[in-house]
Amino acid sequence: MTVTLLAALGLDVVAGEPPAPLHPVVWMGRVLDWLDARAPRLASARFLYGGGVAVGLPLAWGLLGWSVERLAPWPISALALKATFAGRTLLDAAQRVEAALRAGRRTQARQELRWLVSRPTTDLDDNLVAAAAIESLAENFVDSWLAPLLAYAFFGLGGAYAYRAANTADAMWGYRTRRYEWLGKVTARLDDALNWLPARLGALIVLGLGPRRRAAFAIWRRDARLTASPNAGQSMAVAAGQLNVRLEKLGHYTLYAEAAAPTPNDIAAARRLVARAMLLGAVLALVLRRVFPV
């Protein structure tokens, strides 16, 4: 129902995230940790096991979401839906990084950045901290906002939960390391497939909301493919062009290399840009929910 989505969006603005003991995504992570500890050691067996988890976990959580939507009153469904996306928390985390950099508290800024990125932050200078915060805002606008809202708009609460389970599995297992190379391979590919369309739609939304559309479009076409993920670079490259900043992850990629390094002012501009994109994404989800009622 549209009222469920409106209520969930309102909860995000007013309250942010549910407490960790009650947060479904936290429980998804605990299930993945439990499954990880019991994974076989042989590479071929890990691949099959990981593939089973990649498919089975979203199906299980999707069934749970579907059951809640059909059996529980709409306020409960709204609470459950809110847990699948995070707007206020993302913007607040970026604001804390910005504030710490403005105050010259580099160590605190690096610590606050850990709420946004999984990369090591200990040795990052101020510009790289700012870049990482902007990258996270742009990427998570898709992963933590637009994609789950679109999943709900088309497939209801079950779709939103299935998407969030797949995305959480990729966040925990989708690494090309010795431990996860085979265990997380199917998980990573599934997440790539699920985010292919939302990532490009998200890039279009960011492209349309800033003043530097022509430059942003050029950087999008040129640099979006530079990231290891086929999706992460889409909205990040557009954001780099819109903000006229260089976004760099050492040893991995540099987006808009000829631009200036970002500053705290650029984090503030990124927060405003992403907040507008979130608003437009929410309106789009509401319209789609009316057009395609589940």
Secondary structure by P-SEA (a helix, b strand, c coil): caaaaaaaaaaaaccccccccccaaaaaaaaaaaaaaaccccaaaaaaaaaaaacaaaaaaaaaaaaaaccccaaaaaaaaaaacccaaaaaaaaaaaaaaaacaaaaaaaaaccccccccccccaaaaaaaaaaaaaaaaccccaaaaaaaacccaaaaaaaaaaaaaaacccccccccccccaaaaaaaaaaaaaaaaaaaaaaaacccaaaaaaaaaaccccccccccccaaaaaaaaaacbbbbcccccccccccccccaaaaaaaaaaaaaaaaaaaaaaaaaaaaccc
